[in-house]
Amino acid sequence: MSGWSGWRLQQAPMIFDPAQYPNAVTIGYLIEHGMALEVHCLKCGRFRTMAPAETGIPPETPVPALAGRFKCSRCGSRETEARPHYQR
């Protein structure tokens, strides 16, 4: 698993409506089940896998709520999305 380097999380407060993500996987679920977090840049296609416990994101945060919260270090885009990393 590659590390946190290369991606920057915007430092603005996490504001989301939990009702908008009723069945979404949370950061806490990923940590509890030993899963990783994937962050994808929608502009240049770069992606990284990282340990959710090392991000400092609150455990109750739904993974889909992280869309646009990261900045790609390759192209500078904030058009990003986060997904659980499922082992194959």
N, C-alpha and C positions, 0 to 999 in steps of 0.2 A: 504494500500500500504506500503510495507516495504521500508525502506530507502536505502540510498546510501551505507551504511556500508556493508562490506564484499566483495566488488568489488573494484578494483582499475583500473582507466582509465590510460592508458599509456600517458605520458606527451609529446610525440613527436608531432610535428605539424600535423594537419589534412591535408593530401594531398589526393585529390581524383579528378577524372575526372567527372564533372557533366554529360557529354555525356554518361558516362557508366551507369548512373542511371536516364534515362529520365523521368520516371513516378513514381519514388520512393517517399514514404512518407518521409518528412523531420522532424527534431527535432522541427522546428517552427510550422509545421502543428500539431504535437502532442500537443504542448503547447497551440496553438490557439483553439483546439477542446477539451481541458481538458482530453487528453488521457495520458496513462502511457507508459513507455518504459520497455520492458522485455529483460533481458540479460540471455542467456543460455550458460552453459558450455557444449561443445560437448563431453568432455572426461568423466566427472563424472555425468552429468545430472542435476547438481544444476542450479536453475534459481532464479532470483529476479526480482521484479517489482519495478520500481523507477519513480519518477517525473522527466521528462526531463528538466524542468526549473532549477532544483537543481544540474544538472550535470556540468554546465558551458560549454557545447558543443555548438558551434555556431548554430543558428537556421537554417541556410541554409544547414546544413549537412544532407545528405540522411541517413536514418537509416541503410540501408545495408552497407554503408561505415564504420560502426562501427565494423564490423566483425574483430575479432582479436585484438581489441583495449582495451579490458578489460582483467583483470587477475582474475581468480577464487581464492577466499581465501581458499576454501576447498582443492583443489588438486594442485593449482599453475599453472594450464594450461592457456595458452593464446588462446586456440582453443575455441573461443566464437563467438556467433552471437547475434545480437540485432534485436528485432522485435517490431512492435507496439503492445500494449496490447489492444485488442478489448474486450469490455464488452459483456458478453453473455446474 
